[in-house]
Amino acid sequence: MTSTDDAGARTLTASRIVTPDGVLEDGWIRLTGTTIEELGTGPAPEDATDLGSGWLVPGFVDVHCHGGGGGSFSGRDPERTRAAVAAHRSHGTTTLLASLVTAPLPELADDVAALQELVVDGLFDGIHLEGPFLSAARCGAHDPALLRAPERSSVRGLLAAGRGSIRMVTLAPELDGAVDAVHELVDAGVIAAIGHTDAVAEQVRPAVDAGVTVATHLFNGMRPLHHREPGPIGTLLEDERVTVELICDLVHLHPAVVGLAARHAGTGRTALITDAISATGAGDGHYELGALPVTVVDGEPRLADGSLAGSTLTMDVAFRNLVTEVGMPVTTAVHAASTRPAELLGAGDRVGSLRPGLSADLVLLDDDLRLRRVMKSGTWEACPTAAAPGGAAV
């Protein structure tokens, strides 16, 4: 997956380096081993490597991803899991959560236990459970027969299987026991998220008061916004305590809707995600998401009834779409693709920004924001795969 020719101290120069304080024009970044040591502008050391024209940004952080490269995070197959991580790494995602869809509780617990070992190995930062505590009315690509209320024993059983590796759980707040489940999750140090919900505003607010801090792919899998009933969309978007996930593939959301949400939530509450499935980077064809068959045509994964079933999006494409199609500044895109999701995970002191002391996770983009190179922990990845134009990845 990686090359190992960059283990020592070195300096890189680039025409534009995006830092928390702004854009360094004709800047340089000094790396020592796996860590960023210093950044600056002006004359660089004589031994500096010139990266040329383009943008140097922090590695992307994806908190909602189900697979890629033909591999999935479900099924307890470590090779398929590693293939998925590699596929997204080659598109700039240097930190991610492995998301699992709804499954029978024993099977889900087994998947969590298997992934926990890879979390310990450092392959990814944790696990996200998107189900089974979801609304059948807004189930999307989740098997409605397997959905259930978040009773305490189920929540505790899954957390026990994860042994601290579960970082986020999505649930529908209108289900029996949902507010109690939010308290249980928050007390365990787990991010509680609202998604796949048919709730009205009065059912959403108590869950947020109990500790919900994330809106799972806002707009998608939710009761629509109504001018007399804001439902989950209006309630979560308006609440300053909630970070909103956005799938910026231009399929799940119109660019105007992405812009509306991102501008209202601001950089402090907007996180780009992929919601990517195993088909990402593997081409059109037939796949599975959990136990449900999915057909991918022109990069769009759908169930037999035509419903979207995740995406084939990669974070570099989401980043570029946010700038070129939605009209947001590059610095805002960096916050949404790297800084805010890292903060959400409590990892902002390790990743998500280009500043001294943080991991040397870098993404080099050309002037048109197309991916050129990816560095993880100070090491350049071998042969990153370029993204295709538009909203889907090849």
C-alpha positions as MATLAB code, in Angstrom:
seq = 'MTSTDDAGARTLTASRIVTPDGVLEDGWIRLTGTTIEELGTGPAPEDATDLGSGWLVPGFVDVHCHGGGGGSFSGRDPERTRAAVAAHRSHGTTTLLASLVTAPLPELADDVAALQELVVDGLFDGIHLEGPFLSAARCGAHDPALLRAPERSSVRGLLAAGRGSIRMVTLAPELDGAVDAVHELVDAGVIAAIGHTDAVAEQVRPAVDAGVTVATHLFNGMRPLHHREPGPIGTLLEDERVTVELICDLVHLHPAVVGLAARHAGTGRTALITDAISATGAGDGHYELGALPVTVVDGEPRLADGSLAGSTLTMDVAFRNLVTEVGMPVTTAVHAASTRPAELLGAGDRVGSLRPGLSADLVLLDDDLRLRRVMKSGTWEACPTAAAPGGAAV';
ca = [
       0.000    0.000    0.000;
       2.820    2.404    0.800;
       6.352    3.287   -0.129;
       8.932    3.617    2.616;
      11.431    6.066    1.154;
      10.504    9.061    3.306;
      11.217    7.998    6.876;
      13.649   10.815    7.801;
      13.370   14.569    8.202;
      12.642   16.537    5.033;
      11.041   19.714    3.758;
       8.380   20.006    1.071;
       7.428   23.175   -0.784;
       4.122   23.864   -2.503;
       2.500   26.844   -4.161;
      -0.404   26.793   -1.670;
      -0.510   25.104    1.737;
      -3.802   25.297    3.655;
      -3.305   25.741    7.407;
      -5.743   26.631   10.226;
      -4.539   30.227    9.914;
      -5.099   30.488    6.166;
      -3.296   29.706    2.937;
       0.485   29.870    2.806;
       1.451   31.064   -0.675;
       4.735   29.553   -1.868;
       4.987   27.836    1.490;
       7.003   25.024    2.959;
       6.341   22.272    5.461;
       9.027   20.499    7.490;
       8.383   16.876    8.453;
      10.278   14.742   10.938;
       9.430   11.081   10.714;
       5.649   10.776   10.993;
       5.062   14.301   12.328;
       4.728   17.857   11.064;
       7.523   19.890   12.624;
       7.161   23.383   11.147;
       5.477   25.405    8.402;
       6.402   28.707    6.855;
       6.758   30.907    3.799;
       9.741   32.425    2.079;
      13.045   30.749    1.289;
      12.994   27.041    2.094;
      15.994   24.919    3.066;
      18.187   23.934    0.150;
      17.256   20.262    0.500;
      13.543   20.951    0.019;
      11.473   18.887   -2.415;
       9.287   21.050   -4.639;
       5.784   19.625   -5.030;
       4.963   22.138   -7.739;
       1.783   24.067   -8.392;
      -1.378   23.056   -6.610;
      -2.814   22.718   -3.115;
      -1.388   20.879   -0.120;
      -4.172   20.062    2.369;
      -4.525   17.761    5.381;
      -5.502   14.131    4.884;
      -9.246   13.634    4.690;
     -11.238   12.217    7.622;
     -14.329   10.171    6.712;
     -16.623    9.283    9.620;
     -19.177    7.401    7.497;
     -17.895    4.782    5.053;
     -19.072    1.190    4.434;
     -16.410   -0.040    2.017;
     -14.651    0.355   -1.305;
     -12.366   -1.337   -3.805;
     -14.694   -4.311   -3.858;
     -14.282   -4.745   -0.105;
     -16.718   -4.199    2.723;
     -16.369   -3.671    6.460;
     -18.995   -6.323    7.185;
     -18.474  -10.061    6.849;
     -15.385  -10.510    9.058;
     -12.955  -10.773    6.131;
      -9.803   -8.787    7.006;
      -8.541   -8.806    3.419;
     -11.766   -7.231    2.136;
     -11.560   -4.709    4.952;
      -7.980   -3.819    4.056;
      -8.945   -3.505    0.393;
     -11.637   -1.007    1.341;
      -9.235    1.052    3.442;
      -6.649    1.023    0.648;
      -9.208    2.158   -1.924;
     -10.125    5.200    0.131;
      -6.544    5.873    1.204;
      -5.616    6.203   -2.479;
      -8.196    8.999   -2.733;
      -6.854   10.945    0.245;
      -8.755    9.496    3.215;
      -6.082    8.968    5.839;
      -8.475    8.553    8.799;
     -11.855    6.831    8.739;
     -14.552    5.052   10.694;
     -15.725    1.666    9.442;
     -19.507    1.835    9.133;
     -21.729   -1.226    9.479;
     -25.302   -1.491    8.220;
     -28.180   -3.272    9.917;
     -27.801   -7.014   10.509;
     -29.094   -9.559   13.041;
     -27.679   -8.674   16.442;
     -25.428  -11.769   16.795;
     -23.995  -11.200   13.319;
     -23.493   -7.498   13.975;
     -21.734   -8.253   17.263;
     -19.411  -10.678   15.464;
     -18.610   -8.024   12.820;
     -17.878   -5.489   15.549;
     -15.590   -7.906   17.392;
     -13.655   -8.657   14.206;
     -13.241   -4.992   13.324;
     -12.175   -4.178   16.868;
      -8.947   -6.078   16.309;
      -8.191   -3.949   13.238;
      -8.923   -0.777   15.188;
      -6.302   -1.892   17.705;
      -3.923   -2.477   14.784;
      -4.487    1.127   13.669;
      -6.129    0.364   10.326;
      -8.928    2.818   11.085;
     -10.053    4.971   13.979;
     -13.152    3.098   15.077;
     -16.545    1.689   14.168;
     -19.811    3.398   13.273;
     -23.048    1.450   13.692;
     -25.645    2.691   11.215;
     -28.404    0.457   12.487;
     -30.253   -1.560   13.617;
     -31.954    1.132   15.708;
     -33.609    2.873   12.747;
     -37.099    3.714   11.527;
     -38.712    1.259    9.120;
     -40.458    4.229    7.495;
     -37.091    5.706    6.478;
     -35.001    2.545    6.302;
     -33.277    3.279    2.981;
     -30.864    0.447    2.215;
     -31.423   -1.280    5.569;
     -33.463   -4.467    5.803;
     -36.687   -3.356    7.551;
     -37.224   -6.852    8.953;
     -34.062   -6.477   11.039;
     -34.726   -3.036   12.512;
     -35.462   -2.830   16.221;
     -35.844   -0.461   19.150;
     -32.644    0.319   21.078;
     -33.403   -1.618   24.225;
     -30.670   -1.411   26.839;
     -29.485   -5.018   26.525;
     -28.940   -4.663   22.768;
     -27.010   -1.424   23.099;
     -24.857   -2.769   25.914;
     -24.208   -6.034   24.066;
     -22.888   -4.253   20.985;
     -20.751   -1.892   23.043;
     -19.298   -4.862   24.916;
     -18.447   -6.591   21.615;
     -16.607   -3.463   20.497;
     -14.485   -3.159   23.647;
     -14.163    0.585   23.188;
     -13.862    0.573   19.396;
     -17.412    1.752   18.628;
     -17.142    5.498   18.164;
     -20.574    6.403   16.759;
     -24.085    4.925   16.681;
     -26.934    6.229   14.506;
     -30.494    5.809   15.758;
     -34.018    7.106   15.182;
     -35.119    9.214   18.172;
     -38.810    8.282   17.895;
     -38.154    4.626   18.776;
     -38.984    3.343   22.240;
     -36.006    3.752   24.528;
     -34.084    6.020   22.151;
     -33.428    8.805   24.651;
     -32.241    6.309   27.249;
     -29.997    4.772   24.587;
     -28.486    8.172   23.834;
     -27.620    8.571   27.510;
     -26.095    5.079   27.492;
     -23.972    5.851   24.447;
     -22.786    9.240   25.627;
     -21.882    7.823   29.054;
     -19.756    5.232   27.221;
     -17.928    7.934   25.259;
     -19.725    7.113   22.004;
     -21.022    9.740   19.574;
     -24.817    9.534   19.306;
     -26.241   10.423   15.892;
     -29.730   10.802   14.485;
     -30.563    9.286   11.116;
     -33.003    7.138    9.141;
     -35.799    8.752   11.083;
     -39.427    9.763   10.574;
     -39.431   11.854   13.746;
     -41.124   15.205   14.188;
     -39.305   18.055   15.877;
     -40.750   17.264   19.304;
     -39.194   13.804   19.111;
     -35.816   15.074   17.934;
     -35.195   17.734   20.587;
     -35.160   15.401   23.638;
     -32.541   13.214   21.957;
     -30.329   16.217   21.248;
     -30.790   17.386   24.834;
     -29.694   13.897   25.919;
     -26.443   14.200   23.958;
     -26.917   13.650   20.205;
     -24.238   15.628   18.347;
     -24.419   14.359   14.747;
     -27.016   14.341   11.961;
     -26.340   11.244    9.846;
     -26.312   12.263    6.151;
     -28.652   15.214    6.646;
     -31.699   15.185    4.320;
     -31.178   11.572    3.239;
     -33.185    8.931    5.101;
     -35.199   11.572    6.955;
     -38.689   12.999    7.090;
     -38.588   15.950    4.637;
     -38.421   19.532    5.807;
     -41.864   21.157    5.988;
     -42.572   24.819    6.622;
     -44.920   23.972    9.519;
     -43.033   20.891   10.773;
     -39.235   21.194   10.643;
     -38.764   17.529   11.534;
     -35.218   16.225   11.914;
     -33.753   18.316    9.080;
     -34.770   21.719   10.369;
     -34.281   20.818   14.014;
     -30.800   19.365   13.600;
     -29.595   22.000   11.159;
     -30.711   24.776   13.475;
     -29.176   23.328   16.663;
     -25.669   24.632   17.349;
     -24.797   21.430   19.205;
     -25.146   19.235   16.121;
     -22.634   18.561   13.333;
     -24.319   17.733   10.023;
     -22.982   15.092    7.645;
     -23.369   15.882    3.935;
     -22.930   13.490    1.003;
     -21.552   15.844   -1.643;
     -21.717   13.507   -4.647;
     -24.314   15.714   -6.420;
     -26.596   12.665   -6.539;
     -27.845   12.454   -2.966;
     -28.086   16.234   -2.702;
     -28.443   19.096   -5.177;
     -25.526   21.554   -4.985;
     -27.901   24.299   -3.826;
     -29.026   22.106   -0.911;
     -25.439   21.334    0.057;
     -24.660   25.047   -0.003;
     -27.752   25.921    2.018;
     -26.820   23.452    4.756;
     -23.073   24.134    4.761;
     -23.483   27.893    4.904;
     -26.048   27.691    7.705;
     -24.102   25.162    9.789;
     -20.784   26.888    9.089;
     -17.311   25.397    9.297;
     -17.793   24.417   12.929;
     -20.695   22.053   12.193;
     -20.245   20.716    8.647;
     -18.631   17.344    7.866;
     -18.347   15.818    4.422;
     -18.803   12.043    4.279;
     -18.828    9.467    1.504;
     -21.341    6.842    2.741;
     -19.381    4.744    0.241;
     -20.049    1.047   -0.345;
     -17.887   -1.778   -1.690;
     -18.553   -0.714   -5.299;
     -16.462    2.417   -4.818;
     -13.497    2.166   -7.139;
     -14.693   -1.219   -8.425;
     -16.939   -0.117  -11.304;
     -20.570   -0.683  -12.248;
     -22.123   -4.059  -11.551;
     -23.907   -6.057   -8.887;
     -22.973   -5.829   -5.210;
     -24.433   -6.292   -1.744;
     -24.926   -3.837    1.094;
     -25.472   -5.964    4.150;
     -27.821   -8.650    2.849;
     -29.498   -6.445    0.234;
     -28.604   -6.678   -3.486;
     -27.405   -3.435   -5.051;
     -26.940   -2.576   -8.720;
     -24.505    0.161   -9.705;
     -25.088    1.978  -13.007;
     -23.063    5.051  -13.968;
     -21.625    5.103  -10.460;
     -25.014    5.229   -8.731;
     -25.787    2.282   -6.408;
     -29.493    1.490   -6.086;
     -31.786   -1.157   -4.670;
     -34.290   -2.964   -6.858;
     -36.932   -0.329   -6.019;
     -34.625    2.460   -7.240;
     -33.646    3.752   -3.795;
     -30.079    4.945   -3.388;
     -27.927    2.476   -1.462;
     -24.932    4.426   -0.236;
     -22.583    5.939   -2.801;
     -19.445    5.383   -4.855;
     -18.080    8.710   -3.684;
     -14.518    9.333   -2.521;
     -13.469   12.232   -0.322;
     -11.310   13.921   -2.948;
     -14.341   14.150   -5.238;
     -16.557   15.385   -2.400;
     -13.942   18.040   -1.602;
     -13.719   19.178   -5.215;
     -17.502   19.215   -5.648;
     -17.911   21.409   -2.579;
     -15.598   23.996   -4.128;
     -16.315   23.810   -7.851;
     -20.028   22.933   -7.860;
     -21.282   24.353   -4.565;
     -19.053   27.413   -4.561;
     -17.408   27.113   -1.154;
     -13.818   28.308   -0.554;
     -11.004   25.756   -0.424;
     -10.398   26.634    3.218;
     -14.025   25.793    4.016;
     -13.693   22.482    2.172;
     -10.629   21.651    4.288;
     -12.661   22.221    7.447;
     -15.497   20.027    6.154;
     -13.353   17.180    4.822;
     -10.638   17.112    7.481;
     -10.727   19.484   10.429;
     -14.315   19.202   11.653;
     -14.614   15.409   11.341;
     -11.289   15.035   13.169;
     -12.583   17.263   15.964;
     -15.790   15.244   16.075;
     -13.754   12.109   16.765;
     -11.738   13.876   19.441;
      -8.704   13.467   17.192;
      -8.091   17.116   16.354;
      -4.831   17.008   18.293;
      -3.558   14.234   15.986;
      -5.023   14.728   12.519;
      -7.231   17.007   10.435;
      -4.993   20.075   10.116;
      -1.545   21.062    8.907;
       0.135   22.386   12.015;
       3.178   21.457   14.094;
       2.863   18.369   16.238;
       0.159   16.670   14.170;
       0.527   13.569   12.032;
       2.070   14.108    8.606;
      -1.107   13.164    6.741;
      -1.114   15.153    3.503;
      -3.089   15.342    0.281;
      -1.592   17.047   -2.751;
      -4.130   18.395   -5.258;
      -3.451   20.060   -8.578;
      -4.693   23.527   -9.500;
      -8.054   22.018  -10.494;
      -8.309   20.208   -7.139;
      -7.683   16.787   -8.639;
      -5.689   14.383   -6.522;
      -1.976   13.970   -7.214;
      -0.423   12.307   -4.145;
      -1.346   11.081   -0.665;
       0.869   10.852    2.415;
      -0.062    8.888    5.540;
       2.034    9.305    8.701;
       4.959   10.744    6.769;
       5.000    8.127    4.010;
       3.799    8.682    0.461;
       1.232    6.157   -0.690;
       2.142    4.222   -3.818;
       0.318    5.069   -7.058;
      -2.819    6.853   -5.834;
      -5.784    6.375   -8.118;
      -7.120    9.573   -9.692;
     -10.792   10.423   -9.366;
     -13.154   10.674  -12.292;
     -14.975   13.877  -13.191;
     -18.369   14.473  -11.578;
     -19.843   12.892   -8.486;
     -18.709    9.277   -8.752;
     -15.300    7.681   -8.465;
     -13.746    5.176  -10.822;
];
